[in-house]
Amino acid sequence: MRIRWMSPAWLSLLMAAPASGASAPTVLTLWPGYTIGLPASHCVQVSQGPDFKVLYLRDAATPGTPVLLGIYEGHNPEEPACGKAVPKEGTANGLSVKSVRGDGGCAEFLFQDPKKPERGYLHMWFGPGAKSHPDLAEGVVASVRPAPLPVNASDLPLCK
């Protein structure tokens, strides 16, 4: 695995096993060809677009909690943007990654497989819940991997 731009803290989250007593994340396969680690006790709210999906990760144990992370799955993402941010580019787990971090805890990431453009993109951004649970949000971003193609997407644990 080659990681050129991640901070040491992010790298340690990527490599670390769950803490003693903590539940391991659930690995979900997302269309168009990526996997993520969904934190234990979290669910997914789905918004279907004409040719894309937007997923919102929330704490299932506490209804009404703010979104931890948003994820766009599709082929026409917006570029990551945060106020007063310096964009960074690099690679992680064989994927190209663009990232920005800026004012007010803003953080956005754009993943693409340079060898398999048919995978499309994952555009991820921190929601308001990331302010109180930054390790969970960082862990989801660090968990992104390419999925075997063709994609057999997971049944998502939907929020009620």
C-alpha positions as a Markdown table, in Angstrom:
| # | Residue | x | y | z |
|---|---|---|---|---|
| 1 | Met | 0.0 | 0.0 | 0.0 |
| 2 | Arg | 1.4 | 3.4 | -0.9 |
| 3 | Ile | 0.2 | 6.4 | 1.0 |
| 4 | Arg | 2.0 | 9.7 | 0.1 |
| 5 | Trp | 0.0 | 12.4 | 1.6 |
| 6 | Met | -1.8 | 11.2 | 4.8 |
| 7 | Ser | -0.9 | 12.6 | 8.2 |
| 8 | Pro | 0.6 | 10.2 | 10.7 |
| 9 | Ala | -2.6 | 10.3 | 12.7 |
| 10 | Trp | -4.7 | 9.3 | 9.6 |
| 11 | Leu | -2.2 | 6.6 | 8.7 |
| 12 | Ser | -2.4 | 5.1 | 12.3 |
| 13 | Leu | -6.3 | 5.0 | 11.9 |
| 14 | Leu | -5.9 | 3.2 | 8.6 |
| 15 | Met | -3.6 | 0.6 | 10.1 |
| 16 | Ala | -5.2 | 0.2 | 13.6 |
| 17 | Ala | -7.5 | -2.5 | 14.7 |
| 18 | Pro | -10.6 | -1.6 | 16.7 |
| 19 | Ala | -9.9 | -0.7 | 20.3 |
| 20 | Ser | -10.5 | -3.3 | 22.9 |
| 21 | Gly | -14.2 | -3.7 | 23.4 |
| 22 | Ala | -15.0 | -1.6 | 20.2 |
| 23 | Ser | -16.9 | -3.3 | 17.5 |
| 24 | Ala | -15.3 | -3.6 | 14.1 |
| 25 | Pro | -16.8 | -1.6 | 11.2 |
| 26 | Thr | -19.1 | -3.4 | 8.7 |
| 27 | Val | -17.5 | -3.5 | 5.3 |
| 28 | Leu | -20.0 | -2.3 | 2.7 |
| 29 | Thr | -19.5 | -2.6 | -1.1 |
| 30 | Leu | -20.8 | 0.5 | -2.8 |
| 31 | Trp | -21.6 | 1.1 | -6.5 |
| 32 | Pro | -19.7 | 2.0 | -8.6 |
| 33 | Gly | -16.9 | -0.1 | -7.2 |
| 34 | Tyr | -15.6 | 0.8 | -3.7 |
| 35 | Thr | -15.7 | -0.6 | -0.2 |
| 36 | Ile | -16.0 | 1.4 | 3.0 |
| 37 | Gly | -16.0 | 0.5 | 6.7 |
| 38 | Leu | -19.3 | 1.6 | 8.2 |
| 39 | Pro | -18.8 | 2.3 | 12.0 |
| 40 | Ala | -20.6 | 0.0 | 14.3 |
| 41 | Ser | -24.1 | 1.2 | 15.3 |
| 42 | His | -24.3 | 3.4 | 12.2 |
| 43 | Cys | -26.9 | 3.3 | 9.4 |
| 44 | Val | -27.2 | 4.8 | 5.9 |
| 45 | Gln | -29.8 | 7.3 | 4.6 |
| 46 | Val | -29.9 | 7.2 | 0.8 |
| 47 | Ser | -30.9 | 10.0 | -1.6 |
| 48 | Gln | -31.3 | 8.7 | -5.2 |
| 49 | Gly | -30.4 | 11.0 | -8.1 |
| 50 | Pro | -31.0 | 10.4 | -11.8 |
| 51 | Asp | -27.6 | 8.6 | -12.3 |
| 52 | Phe | -26.0 | 8.8 | -8.8 |
| 53 | Lys | -26.6 | 8.2 | -5.1 |
| 54 | Val | -25.8 | 10.3 | -2.1 |
| 55 | Leu | -25.4 | 8.4 | 1.1 |
| 56 | Tyr | -25.5 | 9.9 | 4.6 |
| 57 | Leu | -24.0 | 8.0 | 7.5 |
| 58 | Arg | -25.8 | 8.4 | 10.9 |
| 59 | Asp | -25.7 | 6.9 | 14.3 |
| 60 | Ala | -28.6 | 4.4 | 14.3 |
| 61 | Ala | -28.6 | 4.2 | 18.1 |
| 62 | Thr | -29.6 | 7.8 | 18.6 |
| 63 | Pro | -32.3 | 9.0 | 16.1 |
| 64 | Gly | -32.0 | 12.6 | 15.0 |
| 65 | Thr | -28.2 | 12.8 | 15.4 |
| 66 | Pro | -26.4 | 14.9 | 12.8 |
| 67 | Val | -24.8 | 13.3 | 9.7 |
| 68 | Leu | -21.3 | 11.9 | 10.3 |
| 69 | Leu | -20.3 | 11.7 | 6.7 |
| 70 | Gly | -21.8 | 12.3 | 3.2 |
| 71 | Ile | -20.8 | 10.1 | 0.2 |
| 72 | Tyr | -21.6 | 10.8 | -3.5 |
| 73 | Glu | -21.3 | 7.7 | -5.7 |
| 74 | Gly | -21.3 | 8.4 | -9.4 |
| 75 | His | -19.4 | 9.6 | -12.5 |
| 76 | Asn | -19.8 | 13.4 | -12.3 |
| 77 | Pro | -18.6 | 14.6 | -8.9 |
| 78 | Glu | -18.0 | 18.2 | -7.8 |
| 79 | Glu | -14.4 | 19.1 | -6.9 |
| 80 | Pro | -13.7 | 19.1 | -3.1 |
| 81 | Ala | -13.8 | 22.6 | -1.8 |
| 82 | Cys | -13.4 | 24.1 | 1.7 |
| 83 | Gly | -12.9 | 27.7 | 2.7 |
| 84 | Lys | -9.2 | 28.7 | 3.0 |
| 85 | Ala | -8.0 | 25.2 | 2.1 |
| 86 | Val | -5.0 | 24.0 | 0.2 |
| 87 | Pro | -5.8 | 21.1 | -2.0 |
| 88 | Lys | -3.7 | 17.9 | -1.7 |
| 89 | Glu | -3.4 | 15.0 | -4.1 |
| 90 | Gly | -2.0 | 11.6 | -3.5 |
| 91 | Thr | -2.7 | 7.9 | -3.6 |
| 92 | Ala | -4.1 | 5.5 | -1.0 |
| 93 | Asn | -4.8 | 1.8 | -1.5 |
| 94 | Gly | -4.2 | 2.1 | -5.2 |
| 95 | Leu | -6.7 | 4.9 | -5.6 |
| 96 | Ser | -6.1 | 8.6 | -6.6 |
| 97 | Val | -7.3 | 10.9 | -3.8 |
| 98 | Lys | -7.8 | 14.7 | -3.8 |
| 99 | Ser | -8.5 | 16.2 | -0.4 |
| 100 | Val | -9.1 | 19.6 | 1.2 |
| 101 | Arg | -9.4 | 20.6 | 4.8 |
| 102 | Gly | -10.4 | 24.0 | 5.8 |
| 103 | Asp | -12.4 | 26.4 | 8.0 |
| 104 | Gly | -14.8 | 25.0 | 10.7 |
| 105 | Gly | -13.7 | 21.4 | 10.4 |
| 106 | Cys | -14.6 | 21.2 | 6.7 |
| 107 | Ala | -13.0 | 18.2 | 5.0 |
| 108 | Glu | -13.7 | 16.7 | 1.6 |
| 109 | Phe | -12.1 | 13.8 | -0.3 |
| 110 | Leu | -12.5 | 12.6 | -3.9 |
| 111 | Phe | -11.5 | 9.0 | -4.7 |
| 112 | Gln | -11.0 | 7.6 | -8.2 |
| 113 | Asp | -9.3 | 4.4 | -9.6 |
| 114 | Pro | -6.9 | 5.7 | -12.3 |
| 115 | Lys | -6.6 | 2.2 | -13.8 |
| 116 | Lys | -10.4 | 1.5 | -13.9 |
| 117 | Pro | -12.4 | 4.7 | -14.7 |
| 118 | Glu | -15.6 | 2.7 | -15.0 |
| 119 | Arg | -15.6 | 2.7 | -11.2 |
| 120 | Gly | -16.5 | 6.3 | -11.2 |
| 121 | Tyr | -15.9 | 8.4 | -8.1 |
| 122 | Leu | -16.6 | 8.5 | -4.4 |
| 123 | His | -16.8 | 12.1 | -3.1 |
| 124 | Met | -16.9 | 12.2 | 0.7 |
| 125 | Trp | -17.4 | 15.1 | 3.1 |
| 126 | Phe | -17.6 | 15.5 | 6.8 |
| 127 | Gly | -21.0 | 16.2 | 8.2 |
| 128 | Pro | -21.8 | 18.1 | 11.5 |
| 129 | Gly | -21.5 | 14.8 | 13.4 |
| 130 | Ala | -17.8 | 14.6 | 12.5 |
| 131 | Lys | -17.1 | 17.5 | 14.9 |
| 132 | Ser | -18.0 | 15.4 | 17.9 |
| 133 | His | -16.8 | 12.1 | 16.4 |
| 134 | Pro | -13.7 | 12.9 | 14.2 |
| 135 | Asp | -12.1 | 9.5 | 14.7 |
| 136 | Leu | -15.2 | 7.8 | 13.3 |
| 137 | Ala | -15.3 | 10.1 | 10.2 |
| 138 | Glu | -11.6 | 9.8 | 9.6 |
| 139 | Gly | -11.8 | 6.0 | 9.9 |
| 140 | Val | -14.5 | 5.8 | 7.2 |
| 141 | Val | -12.4 | 7.9 | 4.8 |
| 142 | Ala | -9.3 | 5.8 | 5.6 |
| 143 | Ser | -11.2 | 2.6 | 4.9 |
| 144 | Val | -12.0 | 3.3 | 1.2 |
| 145 | Arg | -10.7 | 0.5 | -1.0 |
| 146 | Pro | -11.4 | -0.6 | -4.6 |
| 147 | Ala | -14.0 | -3.4 | -4.8 |
| 148 | Pro | -13.7 | -6.4 | -7.2 |
| 149 | Leu | -15.5 | -5.7 | -10.5 |
| 150 | Pro | -18.2 | -6.3 | -11.5 |
| 151 | Val | -19.7 | -4.8 | -8.4 |
| 152 | Asn | -22.1 | -6.7 | -6.2 |
| 153 | Ala | -23.3 | -3.9 | -4.0 |
| 154 | Ser | -24.1 | -4.5 | -0.4 |
| 155 | Asp | -27.6 | -4.3 | 1.0 |
| 156 | Leu | -27.2 | -1.0 | 3.0 |
| 157 | Pro | -28.3 | -0.9 | 6.6 |
| 158 | Leu | -30.9 | 1.8 | 6.1 |
| 159 | Cys | -31.8 | 4.3 | 8.8 |
| 160 | Lys | -35.3 | 4.1 | 10.1 |
